[in-house]
């Protein structure tokens, strides 16, 4: 029988190494918590993309707080390229940026909700989720006349309880299938190249309004999509009508036997 003796120093070193690894993982998750849109697992799913044989996609823009706001530049790009997008408007942002909100409304772009307070719905009760969503929808309607039922959850975070609560009040929860990742600080061409390399039929593509590179990236994406034969739609125009299901991947589709 062989008896292995492990020195005390070795044990201490192993323990310190393990703590450093765990600490690094925790730090990364905390540091990226607000930067990277979060995914969730749930039995109920928001609509992330649409099943369609048509070469069609939807462009979307989230409004968010930040030192910069490039809403007007984004609107100019859309106008110059005769393209349309769906703006997911956060209530607090709208309350403090009424001129930008008015510009979106006057441009004729589609307006949807991005919640009122940009809090994670997975950390709220069903009543709190509903109250937040209703407050945002009312603010948007009072300010723009859009009676939207579309809502993109903050950080992309969802669970079965939040999806069920929203749907019970007639809201249509949405996420996205293709993140431009403009929030990562890449230059415009890299953002566009990433989107154009990954796009597929029925994608809902997400951009942010507080990133300097987004207007130029959006222009390149629009041109590239058209070169590939894609039609650019708003979310409402892309979504299916009538009885549909949302499968485990977040794909909206008609039920097939």
VEXKOL-127060 format. One record per residue: x, y, z of N, C-alpha, C in turn; residue in one letter. Coordinates in steps of 0.1 Angstrom, whole numbers, padded with zeros to 4 digits, always signed. Layout:
BEGIN
XYZXYZXYZA;...
END
This chain:
BEGIN
+0009-0012+0000+0000+0000+0000+0009+0012+0000X;+0005+0022-0009+0013+0034-0010+0006+0045-0002X;+0013+0052+0006+0007+0063+0013+0013+0076+0008X;+0004+0085+0003+0008+0098-0002+0007+0109+0008X;+0017+0116+0010+0018+0127+0019+0018+0140+0012X;+0008+0148+0015+0007+0161+0008+0012+0172+0018X;+0021+0180+0014+0027+0190+0023+0017+0201+0026X;+0018+0207+0037+0009+0217+0041+0010+0229+0032X;+0022+0233+0027+0024+0244+0018+0017+0241+0005X;+0017+0229+0000+0010+0226-0012-0005+0228-0011X;-0010+0223+0000-0025+0225+0002-0028+0240+0002X;-0020+0248+0009-0023+0262+0010-0022+0269-0004X;-0012+0265-0011-0011+0271-0025-0023+0267-0034X;-0027+0255-0033-0039+0250-0041-0051+0258-0037X;-0053+0260-0024-0065+0267-0019-0065+0282-0024X;-0053+0288-0023-0051+0302-0028-0054+0303-0043X;-0049+0293-0050-0051+0293-0065-0066+0292-0068X;-0073+0283-0061-0088+0281-0063-0095+0294-0060X;-0092+0301-0049-0098+0313-0045-0096+0324-0056X;-0084+0324-0061-0081+0334-0072-0090+0332-0084X;-0091+0319-0088-0099+0315-0100-0114+0319-0097X;-0119+0315-0086-0133+0319-0083-0135+0334-0082X;-0126+0341-0076-0127+0355-0075-0127+0362-0089X;-0119+0357-0098-0118+0362-0112-0131+0360-0119X;-0137+0348-0117-0150+0345-0124-0161+0355-0118X;-0162+0356-0105-0172+0365-0099-0170+0379-0104X;-0157+0384-0104-0155+0398-0108-0159+0400-0122X;-0156+0390-0131-0160+0392-0145-0175+0393-0147X;-0182+0384-0139-0197+0385-0140-0203+0398-0135X;-0197+0403-0124-0202+0416-0119-0198+0427-0128X;-0186+0427-0133-0182+0438-0142-0189+0439-0155X;-0193+0427-0160-0200+0427-0173-0215+0427-0171X;-0220+0427-0159-0235+0426-0157-0243+0436-0164X;-0238+0449-0163-0246+0460-0170-0242+0462-0184X;-0230+0457-0188-0226+0459-0202-0232+0449-0211X;-0232+0437-0208-0236+0427-0217-0250+0423-0214X;-0259+0424-0224-0273+0419-0222-0273+0405-0218X;-0281+0402-0207-0281+0389-0201-0291+0380-0207X;-0288+0367-0208-0298+0357-0212-0304+0350-0200X;-0315+0344-0202-0322+0337-0191-0327+0324-0197X;-0330+0314-0188-0336+0302-0192-0350+0302-0186X;-0360+0297-0194-0374+0297-0189-0382+0288-0197X;-0393+0283-0192-0403+0275-0200-0410+0284-0210X;-0413+0296-0206-0419+0306-0216-0408+0314-0221X;-0409+0317-0234-0399+0325-0241-0404+0338-0247X;-0396+0348-0248-0400+0360-0255-0397+0357-0270X;-0402+0365-0279-0399+0364-0293-0385+0370-0296X;-0376+0361-0301-0363+0365-0304-0361+0367-0319X;-0368+0359-0327-0367+0360-0341-0380+0354-0347X;-0382+0355-0360-0394+0350-0367-0391+0340-0377X;-0398+0329-0377-0396+0319-0388-0402+0323-0401X;-0394+0325-0411-0400+0330-0424-0390+0326-0435X;-0396+0322-0446-0388+0319-0458-0384+0332-0465X;-0391+0343-0462-0387+0356-0468-0374+0361-0463X;-0366+0367-0472-0354+0374-0467-0358+0387-0461X;-0361+0387-0449-0366+0399-0442-0360+0399-0428X;-0357+0411-0423-0352+0412-0409-0357+0425-0403X;-0356+0427-0390-0360+0439-0384-0348+0446-0377X;-0347+0459-0379-0337+0466-0372-0343+0473-0359X;-0336+0472-0348-0341+0478-0336-0330+0486-0329X;-0335+0496-0322-0326+0505-0314-0331+0506-0300X;-0323+0503-0290-0326+0505-0276-0321+0519-0272X;-0330+0526-0265-0326+0539-0259-0321+0536-0245X;-0310+0543-0241-0304+0540-0228-0297+0553-0223X;-0295+0553-0210-0287+0564-0204-0273+0563-0208X;-0266+0574-0208-0252+0575-0210-0248+0589-0212X;-0235+0592-0213-0230+0605-0215-0233+0610-0229X;-0235+0601-0238-0238+0605-0252-0251+0600-0257X;-0257+0607-0267-0270+0602-0272-0269+0605-0287X;-0270+0594-0295-0269+0596-0310-0282+0593-0317X;-0293+0596-0310-0306+0593-0316-0308+0601-0329X;-0304+0614-0329-0306+0622-0341-0298+0617-0353X;-0286+0613-0350-0277+0608-0360-0282+0595-0366X;-0288+0586-0357-0294+0574-0362-0306+0576-0371X;-0314+0586-0366-0326+0590-0374-0322+0595-0388X;-0311+0603-0388-0306+0608-0401-0302+0597-0410X;-0295+0587-0405-0291+0576-0413-0303+0568-0419X;-0312+0566-0410-0324+0559-0415-0331+0566-0426X;-0332+0579-0424-0339+0588-0434-0331+0588-0447X;-0318+0589-0446-0310+0590-0458-0310+0577-0466X;-0312+0566-0459-0312+0553-0466-0326+0547-0468X;-0336+0556-0465-0351+0552-0466-0353+0538-0460X;-0348+0537-0448-0350+0525-0440-0358+0528-0427X;-0364+0518-0421-0371+0520-0409-0366+0511-0398X;-0368+0515-0385-0364+0507-0374-0374+0508-0363X;-0373+0499-0354-0382+0500-0342-0373+0505-0330X;-0377+0516-0324-0370+0521-0312-0377+0516-0300X;-0369+0508-0292-0374+0504-0279-0370+0514-0268X;-0380+0522-0264-0378+0534-0256-0380+0531-0241X;-0370+0534-0233-0371+0533-0219-0378+0545-0213X;-0387+0543-0204-0395+0553-0198-0387+0565-0192X;-0377+0561-0183-0369+0571-0177-0361+0580-0187X;-0356+0573-0197-0349+0580-0208-0359+0590-0215X;-0371+0585-0218-0380+0593-0225-0384+0605-0217X;-0386+0604-0204-0389+0615-0195-0379+0626-0195X;-0366+0622-0197-0355+0631-0196-0350+0636-0210X;-0355+0630-0220-0351+0633-0234-0363+0634-0243X;-0371+0644-0240-0384+0646-0247-0381+0650-0261X;-0371+0658-0264-0368+0663-0277-0364+0651-0286X;-0356+0642-0281-0352+0630-0288-0364+0621-0291X;-0372+0620-0281-0384+0611-0282-0394+0617-0293X;-0395+0630-0293-0404+0637-0303-0398+0635-0317X;-0385+0635-0318-0378+0633-0331-0381+0619-0336X;-0381+0609-0327-0384+0596-0331-0398+0595-0336X;-0407+0601-0329-0421+0600-0332-0424+0607-0345X;-0418+0619-0347-0420+0627-0359-0414+0621-0371X;-0404+0612-0369-0397+0606-0381-0406+0595-0387X;-0416+0590-0379-0424+0579-0384-0418+0566-0381X;-0408+0565-0373-0402+0552-0369-0412+0546-0358X;-0411+0532-0358-0420+0525-0348-0414+0527-0334X;-0423+0529-0324-0419+0531-0310-0425+0519-0302X;-0416+0513-0294-0420+0502-0285-0414+0505-0272X;-0417+0496-0262-0413+0498-0248-0400+0491-0245X;-0392+0497-0237-0380+0490-0231-0381+0491-0216X;-0393+0491-0210-0396+0492-0196-0396+0506-0192X;-0400+0508-0179-0400+0522-0174-0387+0525-0167X;-0382+0516-0158-0371+0519-0149-0358+0511-0152X;-0359+0502-0163-0347+0494-0167-0342+0486-0155X;-0351+0479-0148-0348+0470-0137-0350+0456-0143X;-0342+0447-0138-0343+0433-0142-0357+0427-0138X;-0365+0423-0147-0378+0417-0144-0377+0404-0136X;-0366+0398-0138-0364+0385-0130-0362+0387-0115X;-0360+0399-0111-0358+0403-0097-0370+0410-0091X;-0381+0410-0099-0393+0417-0095-0405+0407-0094X;-0415+0411-0086-0427+0403-0085-0435+0405-0098X;-0445+0396-0100-0454+0398-0112-0461+0411-0112X;-0466+0415-0100-0473+0428-0099-0464+0440-0103X;-0451+0439-0098-0441+0450-0101-0438+0450-0116X;-0437+0438-0122-0434+0438-0136-0445+0444-0144X;-0457+0441-0141-0469+0446-0148-0470+0461-0146X;-0468+0466-0133-0469+0480-0131-0458+0488-0138X;-0446+0483-0139-0435+0489-0146-0438+0490-0161X;-0443+0479-0167-0446+0478-0181-0458+0488-0185X;-0468+0488-0176-0479+0497-0179-0475+0512-0178X;-0467+0515-0168-0462+0529-0167-0455+0534-0179X;-0446+0525-0184-0438+0528-0196-0448+0530-0208X;-0457+0521-0210-0467+0521-0221-0475+0534-0220X;-0479+0538-0208-0487+0550-0207-0479+0562-0211X;-0467+0563-0206-0458+0574-0209-0456+0576-0224X;-0453+0564-0231-0451+0565-0245-0464+0569-0252X;-0475+0564-0248-0488+0568-0254-0491+0583-0252X;-0489+0587-0240-0492+0602-0237-0483+0611-0245X;-0470+0607-0247-0461+0615-0253-0461+0615-0268X;-0464+0603-0274-0463+0601-0288-0475+0596-0295X;-0485+0591-0288-0497+0585-0294-0495+0571-0298X;-0484+0565-0296-0482+0551-0299-0487+0542-0287X;-0497+0534-0291-0503+0525-0281-0496+0511-0283X;-0484+0510-0278-0476+0498-0281-0478+0487-0271X;-0478+0475-0276-0479+0463-0267-0465+0456-0267X;-0456+0460-0276-0443+0454-0277-0434+0459-0266X;-0427+0449-0259-0418+0453-0248-0406+0444-0249X;-0394+0451-0248-0381+0444-0247-0377+0445-0232X;-0375+0434-0226-0371+0434-0212-0357+0439-0210X;-0355+0447-0199-0341+0452-0196-0331+0441-0195X;-0319+0443-0201-0308+0434-0201-0311+0421-0208X;-0323+0420-0214-0327+0407-0220-0330+0397-0210X;-0332+0401-0198-0334+0391-0187-0349+0388-0185X;-0352+0375-0185-0365+0370-0184-0366+0357-0177X;-0378+0354-0172-0381+0340-0167-0395+0338-0170X;-0400+0326-0166-0414+0322-0169-0424+0331-0163X;-0421+0335-0150-0430+0344-0143-0432+0357-0150X;-0421+0363-0154-0421+0377-0160-0428+0376-0174X;-0425+0366-0182-0432+0364-0195-0447+0362-0193X;-0450+0354-0184-0465+0351-0181-0472+0363-0176X;-0466+0371-0167-0472+0383-0162-0474+0393-0174X;-0464+0395-0182-0466+0405-0193-0476+0400-0203X;-0476+0388-0206-0486+0383-0216-0500+0383-0211X;-0502+0382-0197-0515+0382-0191-0521+0396-0193X;-0513+0406-0195-0518+0420-0196-0518+0424-0211X;-0516+0415-0220-0516+0418-0234-0503+0423-0240X;-0492+0423-0233-0479+0427-0238-0473+0416-0246X;-0465+0419-0256-0458+0409-0264-0443+0411-0260X;-0438+0402-0252-0423+0402-0248-0414+0399-0259X;-0404+0407-0261-0394+0405-0272-0380+0405-0266X;-0371+0399-0274-0357+0400-0271-0350+0404-0284X;-0341+0396-0288-0334+0398-0301-0327+0385-0305X;-0324+0383-0318-0316+0371-0322-0302+0375-0326X;-0300+0388-0330-0287+0392-0335-0283+0405-0328X;-0273+0404-0319-0268+0416-0312-0257+0422-0320X;-0258+0435-0324-0247+0441-0331-0235+0443-0323X;-0236+0442-0310-0225+0444-0300-0218+0457-0302X;-0226+0467-0306-0220+0481-0307-0216+0486-0293X;-0222+0481-0283-0219+0485-0269-0205+0480-0265X;-0198+0471-0273-0185+0466-0269-0174+0476-0273X;-0178+0487-0280-0168+0497-0284-0160+0494-0297X;-0165+0485-0305-0159+0482-0318-0161+0494-0327X;-0152+0495-0338-0155+0505-0348-0166+0501-0357X;-0171+0511-0365-0183+0509-0372-0182+0497-0382X;-0171+0496-0389-0170+0485-0399-0170+0472-0392X;-0163+0470-0381-0163+0457-0374-0177+0454-0369X;-0185+0463-0364-0199+0461-0360-0207+0456-0372X;-0205+0463-0384-0213+0459-0396-0209+0446-0401X;-0196+0443-0401-0191+0430-0406-0197+0419-0398X;-0197+0421-0384-0202+0410-0375-0217+0408-0378X;-0225+0418-0380-0239+0416-0382-0241+0410-0396X;-0235+0414-0406-0237+0409-0419-0232+0395-0421X;-0222+0391-0413-0217+0377-0414-0227+0367-0407X;-0235+0372-0397-0243+0363-0390-0258+0364-0393X;-0262+0373-0401-0277+0375-0403-0283+0364-0410X;-0296+0361-0407-0304+0351-0414-0318+0356-0414X;-0327+0349-0422-0341+0353-0423-0347+0354-0409X;-0355+0364-0408-0363+0366-0395-0356+0371-0384X;-0344+0375-0385-0336+0381-0374-0342+0394-0369X;-0341+0396-0356-0344+0409-0349-0330+0414-0345X;-0325+0425-0351-0311+0429-0349-0312+0441-0339X;-0303+0441-0329-0303+0451-0319-0291+0461-0320X;-0294+0474-0319-0284+0484-0317-0287+0492-0305X;-0277+0501-0301-0279+0510-0290-0279+0524-0295X;-0285+0534-0288-0285+0548-0292-0274+0556-0286X;-0266+0550-0277-0256+0558-0270-0242+0555-0273X;-0240+0549-0285-0227+0545-0290-0223+0553-0302X;-0212+0560-0302-0208+0569-0313-0207+0562-0327X;-0203+0549-0327-0201+0542-0339-0214+0537-0346X;-0225+0537-0338-0237+0531-0343-0243+0537-0355X;-0244+0550-0357-0249+0556-0369-0242+0551-0382X;-0229+0551-0382-0221+0547-0393-0222+0532-0395X;-0222+0524-0384-0224+0510-0385-0238+0506-0391X;-0248+0514-0386-0261+0511-0391-0262+0513-0406X;-0256+0524-0411-0256+0527-0425-0250+0515-0433X;-0238+0510-0428-0231+0499-0435-0240+0487-0435X;-0247+0484-0424-0255+0473-0422-0267+0473-0432X;-0273+0485-0433-0285+0487-0442-0280+0484-0457X;-0269+0490-0461-0264+0487-0474-0260+0473-0476X;-0254+0467-0467-0250+0453-0468-0262+0443-0468X;-0272+0446-0460-0284+0438-0460-0291+0438-0474X;-0292+0450-0480-0298+0451-0493-0290+0444-0503X;-0277+0445-0502-0268+0438-0512-0271+0423-0511X;-0274+0418-0499-0276+0404-0497-0291+0400-0501X;-0299+0410-0504-0313+0407-0508-0323+0408-0497X;-0319+0413-0486-0328+0414-0474-0338+0426-0475X;-0350+0424-0471-0359+0435-0469-0359+0439-0454X;-0358+0452-0452-0357+0457-0438-0371+0462-0433X;-0375+0456-0422-0389+0459-0417-0388+0464-0403X;-0399+0469-0398-0401+0471-0384-0404+0458-0377X;-0404+0458-0364-0407+0445-0357-0422+0441-0359X;-0431+0451-0359-0445+0448-0361-0447+0442-0374X;-0441+0447-0384-0442+0442-0398-0436+0428-0400X;-0426+0425-0392-0419+0412-0393-0427+0401-0386X;-0433+0405-0375-0440+0395-0366-0452+0388-0374X;-0454+0376-0370-0465+0368-0376-0479+0372-0370X;-0489+0371-0378-0503+0374-0373-0510+0361-0370X;-0520+0363-0362-0529+0351-0359-0523+0342-0348X;-0527+0329-0349-0523+0320-0339-0508+0315-0342X;-0500+0317-0332-0486+0313-0334-0481+0307-0321X;-0469+0301-0322-0462+0296-0310-0448+0303-0309X;-0442+0303-0297-0428+0307-0296-0421+0295-0290X;-0412+0289-0298-0406+0277-0294-0395+0279-0284X;-0388+0269-0280-0378+0269-0270-0365+0278-0273X;-0364+0281-0286-0353+0289-0290-0357+0304-0291X;-0370+0307-0289-0375+0321-0290-0379+0324-0304X;-0381+0314-0312-0386+0316-0326-0401+0316-0327X;-0406+0327-0332-0421+0328-0334-0424+0321-0347X;-0434+0311-0346-0437+0303-0358-0451+0299-0358X;-0457+0295-0369-0470+0289-0369-0469+0274-0365X;-0479+0270-0358-0478+0256-0353-0480+0246-0365X;-0472+0236-0365-0473+0225-0376-0475+0212-0369X;-0485+0204-0375-0487+0190-0369-0475+0182-0373X;
END
